[in-house]
Amino acid sequence: MHVGTVKVALSHSIVNEQVVRANMQVREGSEMDSSMIDRDIRSLYKTASFELIEIKQEPVNAGTLNLVVELSPSFACSHPL
């Protein structure tokens, strides 16, 4: 199984998509690896920028899954000082 696209869905966050992707190892076209996705979720939580992180898998065909990374900011990151 391969990763098709990786879409980042940020809700009301001052953190940009490049920061999210820099903290992820999963890449478009890579082999689907659930342990890598788990590590990516832990890496994103370690930034302390997000309260909730979900990575949803959307089947495209028999060999490809698209990923949607949904992130809700932590209170500290959604209201800059």
Secondary structure, DSSP 8 states (H G I E B T S, - for coil): -EEEEEEEEESS-SS-HHHHHHT----TTSB--HHHHHHHHHHHHHTT-EEEEEEEEEEEETTEEEEEEEEEE-HHHHS--
